[in-house]
């Protein structure tokens, strides 16, 4: 919303001005915000800060999901 309303010069928005360009940018933006960032944050937390109680299953789950997200991103790049 903020980008659509206040970024009239497309300084932080997509390179093109079509609705498809906007939709493509939002798709990747939402993937990063809702999937990659939370998964990698949880993975880092479990590896570095949650040392008192080891939960290898949770750590493995977050590692696999984080790598899956990076694979999706790498495939697009």
C-alpha positions in Angstrom: 0.0 0.0 0.0 2.7 2.5 1.0 4.7 1.8 -2.1 1.6 2.2 -4.4 0.5 5.4 -2.8 3.7 7.2 -2.0 6.3 5.9 -4.5 5.1 7.7 -7.6 8.6 7.8 -9.1 9.0 4.0 -8.8 12.2 4.4 -6.8 11.5 1.2 -4.7 8.9 -0.4 -6.9 9.0 -2.6 -10.0 10.9 -1.5 -13.1 7.8 -1.7 -15.3 4.5 0.1 -14.9 2.1 -2.7 -15.8 -0.2 -4.5 -13.4 1.8 -7.7 -14.1 5.0 -6.1 -13.1 3.4 -5.0 -9.8 2.0 -8.4 -9.2 5.3 -10.1 -9.8 7.1 -7.8 -7.4 4.4 -8.3 -4.7 4.6 -12.1 -5.1 8.3 -12.2 -4.4 8.0 -9.5 -1.7 5.3 -11.5 0.1 7.3 -14.7 -0.2 10.3 -13.1 1.5 8.2 -11.5 4.2 5.9 -14.4 5.0 8.1 -17.4 4.3 11.8 -16.9 4.0 12.3 -14.4 6.8 10.3 -16.3 9.5 11.8 -19.6 8.6 15.4 -18.4 8.6 14.8 -16.5 11.8 13.5 -19.6 13.6 16.3 -21.6 12.2 18.9 -19.1 13.5 17.1 -18.9 16.9 17.1 -22.7 17.4 20.8 -23.0 16.3 22.2 -20.1 18.3 20.0 -19.1 21.2 17.9 -22.1 22.2 20.6 -24.2 23.7 19.0 -25.3 27.0 16.5 -27.7 25.4 17.6 -29.3 22.2 14.9 -29.9 19.7 16.5 -31.5 16.7 13.2 -32.2 15.0 12.2 -28.5 15.0 15.7 -27.4 13.9 15.7 -29.9 11.0 12.2 -28.8 9.9 13.2 -25.1 9.8 16.5 -25.9 8.0 14.6 -27.9 5.4 12.0 -25.2 4.9 14.7 -22.4 4.8 16.6 -24.3 2.1 13.4 -24.9 0.2 12.7 -21.1 0.2 16.2 -20.4 -1.0 15.8 -23.0 -3.8 12.7 -21.3 -4.9 14.4 -17.9 -4.9 17.5 -19.3 -6.7 15.2 -20.9 -9.4 13.7 -17.5 -10.1 17.0 -15.7 -10.3 
